[in-house]
Amino acid sequence: MGALLSVDNLWITYGSVEALKGVSMDLNKGEIVTVLGANGAGKSTLLRAISGLVPPSSGTVSLNGDSLNGVPAYDIVLKGISQAPEGRRVFATLTVEENLNLGAYTRQKQKRDVAEAKERVFELFPILVQRRRQLSGTLSGGEQQMLAIGRALMSNPRILLLDEPSLGLSPLFVKLIFKIIREINAQGVSILLVEQNARKALGVANRGYVLETGSVSVSGLASDLRQDKKIQEAYLGGAALKGKNSG
């Protein structure tokens, strides 16, 4: 059986700048796969290409073996891929509930399904129940991140793309966000996680890829990457990780 999501020899060019250079990777059903790398390595560009927001110069993105090249972004959401973008990007002048409703725009006629999706989000993020009529711009950074993930879940995705979910959050919220990532995965959602906190990402992922200047430099099981000396020096402060749930 093939991968749920496949990226094959993907090149992305912005003018004369090659943002991705022949990237290949895959995500199997039920997995959490993390993509690590420094700023400017091409991680967000990869997610934007999968979401249909950036057209490939060459190469293919496939879902269950079917090419997504040229498929509009809203149709990719309909096919089961949803993204919580870097920087959260909630609609600050709309309430929490209005933001969640926007996440279900592709399912507007399925009122019962939308209501069930919202209840699922509220079960994952109880604080959003209390904040449901509050303007999103008045939420804390951690609460906005919860809302961004919740909004992405409103389309009932098979694949959730997370772009730097721990960025700028307090240690307490970081711990909570990664706990929720595990819970979402346990509910049957496959997750592609872009994250600079390599310790946390490798603690939750099954496999990982390291991007360097637009190319995959290392890939493998998360347990192996945690023990790789180069990964330790570059991303883990030189300390080996002990056990899947450490950090």
GINORMO-V26808 format. One record per pair of residues at least 24 apart in sequence whose ideal C-beta (glycine too) atoms are under 10 Angstrom apart, sorted by sequence separation. I is the first residue (numbers start at 1). J is the second residue. D is the distance in whole Angstrom. If there is no record, write none. Layout:
BEGIN
i/j/d
I/J/D
I/J/D
END
This chain:
BEGIN
i/j/d
2/26/8
3/27/6
4/28/6
5/29/9
18/42/9
52/76/4
82/106/9
125/149/8
142/166/10
144/168/10
145/169/6
160/184/6
181/205/9
198/222/10
201/225/10
202/226/5
210/234/8
3/28/5
4/29/5
19/44/9
20/45/6
25/50/10
48/73/9
51/76/6
52/77/9
96/121/10
97/122/10
100/125/10
121/146/9
124/149/8
125/150/6
144/169/10
160/185/9
175/200/8
178/203/7
179/204/9
202/227/10
210/235/8
2/28/9
3/29/8
4/30/8
5/31/9
19/45/4
20/46/6
23/49/9
50/76/8
51/77/8
77/103/9
96/122/10
121/147/9
124/150/7
141/167/9
142/168/9
174/200/7
178/204/5
202/228/10
1/28/9
4/31/8
19/46/9
52/79/10
79/106/10
141/168/5
142/169/5
146/173/8
157/184/10
166/193/10
167/194/10
198/225/8
199/226/8
1/29/8
3/31/9
5/33/9
77/105/9
78/106/5
100/128/8
121/149/8
122/150/8
125/153/9
141/169/6
142/170/7
145/173/7
149/177/8
165/193/7
167/195/8
169/197/10
198/226/9
19/48/9
20/49/7
52/81/8
77/106/5
78/107/9
96/125/9
99/128/9
121/150/4
124/153/8
140/169/9
141/170/8
145/174/10
160/189/5
162/191/6
163/192/9
164/193/9
165/194/9
166/195/6
167/196/7
202/231/8
3/33/10
12/42/7
19/49/9
51/81/7
53/83/8
77/107/9
120/150/9
121/151/8
140/170/9
142/172/8
143/173/8
146/176/8
150/180/10
158/188/8
159/189/7
160/190/7
161/191/8
162/192/7
163/193/9
164/194/6
165/195/7
166/196/8
167/197/8
14/45/8
50/81/7
51/82/8
52/83/10
74/105/8
75/106/9
96/127/9
97/128/8
121/152/10
142/173/3
145/176/9
146/177/8
149/180/7
153/184/7
158/189/7
159/190/5
160/191/5
161/192/5
162/193/5
163/194/5
164/195/6
166/197/5
10/42/10
51/83/5
53/85/9
74/106/6
96/128/6
97/129/10
100/132/8
118/150/8
121/153/6
141/173/7
142/174/8
145/177/6
149/181/8
152/184/10
157/189/6
158/190/6
159/191/7
160/192/7
161/193/8
162/194/7
163/195/9
164/196/6
165/197/9
12/45/5
23/56/10
50/83/8
96/129/9
99/132/10
117/150/9
120/153/7
121/154/7
140/173/8
156/189/9
157/190/9
159/192/7
160/193/9
161/194/8
162/195/7
164/197/9
198/231/7
199/232/10
202/235/8
12/46/8
20/54/9
47/81/10
51/85/9
96/130/9
97/131/9
98/132/9
120/154/9
142/176/7
146/180/8
153/187/9
157/191/10
166/200/6
198/232/9
201/235/9
202/236/8
10/45/9
19/54/8
24/59/8
29/64/9
48/83/8
96/131/5
97/132/4
98/133/9
118/153/9
142/177/7
145/180/10
149/184/8
165/200/9
166/201/9
10/46/7
12/48/8
20/56/8
21/57/10
22/58/9
23/59/8
24/60/10
26/62/9
27/63/10
47/83/6
95/131/8
96/132/5
97/133/7
99/135/10
100/136/10
117/153/7
118/154/7
120/156/9
153/189/8
165/201/10
198/234/8
199/235/8
12/49/6
20/57/8
22/59/7
47/84/10
48/85/9
95/132/7
96/133/7
97/134/9
98/135/9
99/136/5
117/154/5
152/189/10
198/235/4
199/236/6
11/49/10
19/57/9
21/59/10
47/85/8
48/86/10
95/133/5
96/134/6
98/136/8
117/155/8
197/235/9
198/236/6
199/237/8
203/241/7
206/244/10
7/46/7
10/49/6
18/57/8
20/59/8
47/86/8
95/134/6
96/135/8
97/136/10
117/156/6
162/201/10
196/235/8
198/237/9
202/241/6
205/244/9
10/50/9
14/54/9
95/135/6
96/136/6
99/139/10
114/154/7
116/156/9
199/239/9
203/243/8
204/244/8
13/54/10
44/85/8
94/135/7
95/136/7
113/154/10
114/155/10
203/244/6
204/245/8
7/49/8
12/54/6
13/55/10
44/86/6
93/135/6
94/136/6
96/138/10
114/156/9
199/241/6
202/244/9
203/245/6
7/50/7
12/55/8
13/56/9
14/57/10
43/86/9
44/87/10
92/135/7
93/136/8
94/137/9
95/138/10
96/139/7
113/156/7
198/241/9
203/246/6
204/247/9
12/56/6
13/57/4
91/135/9
92/136/6
93/137/6
103/147/9
202/246/9
203/247/5
5/50/7
11/56/6
12/57/6
13/58/9
90/135/10
91/136/6
92/137/3
99/144/9
103/148/9
202/247/8
10/56/6
11/57/4
12/58/9
90/136/4
91/137/8
92/138/8
103/149/10
110/156/9
200/246/10
201/247/9
9/56/9
10/57/9
11/58/5
12/59/8
90/137/7
92/139/9
96/143/8
100/147/7
103/150/7
104/151/9
107/154/8
199/246/8
200/247/6
8/56/10
10/58/8
11/59/5
88/136/9
96/144/10
99/147/6
103/151/4
106/154/9
107/155/6
199/247/4
7/56/9
9/58/7
10/59/4
90/139/7
99/148/8
102/151/7
103/152/6
104/153/10
105/154/9
106/155/6
107/156/7
127/176/10
198/247/9
9/59/4
10/60/7
96/146/9
97/147/10
100/150/6
101/151/9
103/153/7
104/154/4
105/155/8
106/156/9
197/247/8
8/59/6
9/60/7
10/61/7
88/139/9
96/147/6
99/150/8
100/151/6
103/154/3
104/155/6
125/176/9
7/59/7
8/60/5
92/144/9
99/151/5
102/154/8
103/155/6
104/156/8
7/60/8
8/61/8
88/141/8
90/143/9
100/153/9
101/154/8
103/156/10
6/60/8
7/61/5
8/62/7
88/142/10
90/144/5
96/150/8
100/154/5
103/157/10
6/61/7
7/62/8
88/143/10
89/144/9
90/145/9
96/151/9
99/154/9
124/179/10
125/180/7
5/61/8
6/62/4
88/144/5
90/146/10
91/147/10
124/180/6
5/62/7
6/63/8
87/144/9
88/145/5
90/147/5
4/62/9
5/63/6
6/64/9
87/145/10
88/146/9
90/148/6
3/62/8
4/63/7
5/64/8
6/65/8
8/67/9
10/69/10
88/147/7
89/148/7
124/183/6
2/62/8
3/63/9
4/64/6
88/148/4
90/150/10
91/151/9
123/183/9
124/184/7
3/64/9
4/65/10
6/67/10
7/68/10
84/145/8
87/148/9
88/149/9
90/151/7
2/64/7
3/65/9
6/68/10
84/146/10
86/148/10
89/151/9
1/64/10
2/65/5
5/68/9
84/147/9
85/148/7
88/151/9
124/187/9
182/245/9
1/65/10
84/148/4
120/184/10
123/187/10
83/148/9
84/149/5
84/150/9
85/151/10
82/149/10
84/151/7
85/152/9
120/187/8
178/245/10
83/151/10
84/152/4
82/151/9
83/152/6
84/153/9
178/247/9
82/152/4
81/152/10
82/153/7
82/154/8
83/155/10
175/247/9
82/155/5
174/247/10
81/155/9
82/156/8
83/157/9
89/163/10
5/80/10
77/152/9
80/155/8
82/157/4
88/163/10
4/80/9
5/81/8
80/156/8
81/157/6
82/158/9
83/159/9
84/160/7
85/161/9
86/162/9
87/163/8
88/164/9
4/81/10
78/155/8
80/157/5
81/158/7
82/159/7
83/160/8
84/161/7
85/162/9
86/163/4
87/164/8
88/165/9
77/155/5
79/157/9
80/158/4
81/159/5
82/160/6
83/161/4
84/162/5
85/163/5
86/164/5
77/156/10
79/158/8
80/159/6
81/160/8
82/161/7
83/162/8
84/163/7
85/164/9
86/165/9
88/167/9
77/157/8
79/159/9
80/160/10
81/161/7
82/162/10
83/163/7
84/164/9
87/167/7
88/168/9
74/155/10
76/157/10
84/165/7
86/167/7
87/168/9
76/159/10
64/158/9
63/158/8
63/159/8
82/189/9
86/194/8
50/159/8
80/189/10
81/190/10
83/192/9
51/161/6
80/190/10
50/161/6
81/192/9
83/194/10
51/163/10
48/161/9
47/161/5
46/161/9
47/162/8
48/163/9
47/163/5
46/163/10
47/164/10
44/163/6
43/163/8
44/164/8
43/164/8
35/161/10
31/159/10
32/160/10
34/162/9
35/163/10
29/158/8
29/159/9
32/162/9
27/159/7
27/161/10
50/192/7
47/192/7
46/192/9
47/193/10
47/194/6
46/194/7
32/181/7
32/182/8
43/193/10
44/194/7
43/194/4
32/184/9
42/194/10
43/195/9
5/158/9
32/185/5
41/194/10
43/196/9
4/158/7
5/159/6
31/185/8
4/159/7
30/185/7
41/196/10
5/161/9
30/186/9
32/189/9
33/190/8
34/191/9
35/192/7
36/193/9
37/194/8
39/196/8
30/188/7
32/190/8
33/191/7
34/192/8
35/193/7
36/194/8
37/195/10
38/196/8
29/188/9
30/189/9
31/190/6
32/191/5
33/192/6
34/193/5
35/194/5
36/195/7
37/196/8
29/189/10
30/190/6
31/191/7
32/192/8
33/193/7
34/194/7
35/195/8
36/196/8
29/190/6
30/191/10
31/192/9
32/193/6
34/195/6
36/197/9
37/198/9
28/190/7
36/198/5
27/190/6
34/197/10
46/209/9
27/191/8
34/198/8
27/192/5
36/201/6
46/211/7
26/192/10
34/200/9
35/201/9
36/202/8
43/209/9
45/211/9
25/192/9
34/201/4
43/210/10
33/201/10
34/202/7
43/211/6
46/214/9
32/201/9
34/203/10
36/205/9
41/210/8
42/211/5
45/214/8
34/204/8
35/205/9
41/211/4
42/212/9
46/216/10
34/205/4
40/211/10
41/212/6
42/213/7
43/214/10
32/204/6
33/205/6
34/206/9
36/208/6
37/209/8
38/210/10
40/212/10
41/213/6
42/214/4
32/205/5
33/206/7
34/207/8
35/208/7
36/209/7
37/210/6
38/211/8
40/213/8
41/214/7
42/215/8
31/205/8
32/206/6
33/207/5
34/208/5
35/209/5
36/210/5
37/211/4
38/212/7
40/214/9
41/215/9
42/216/10
31/206/5
32/207/8
33/208/7
34/209/8
35/210/8
36/211/7
37/212/6
38/213/9
30/206/8
31/207/7
32/208/9
33/209/7
34/210/9
35/211/6
36/212/10
37/213/9
41/217/9
37/214/9
28/206/8
37/215/10
27/206/10
28/207/9
37/216/9
27/207/9
37/217/8
26/207/9
35/216/9
36/217/10
25/207/9
36/218/9
25/208/10
26/209/10
25/209/5
35/219/10
5/190/7
7/192/10
24/209/9
4/190/6
23/209/8
25/211/9
33/219/9
3/190/10
5/192/7
23/211/7
34/222/7
33/222/9
36/225/8
21/211/10
32/222/8
20/211/8
23/214/7
24/215/10
25/216/7
34/225/9
21/213/8
22/214/8
23/215/7
24/216/7
20/213/10
21/214/4
22/215/7
23/216/6
26/219/10
19/213/9
20/214/5
21/215/5
22/216/8
25/219/7
18/213/9
19/214/6
20/215/8
21/216/9
24/219/9
36/231/8
18/214/6
20/216/10
38/234/8
17/214/9
18/215/9
37/234/9
38/235/9
36/234/9
37/235/9
36/235/6
13/214/10
7/209/10
12/214/8
11/214/9
10/214/10
7/216/10
END
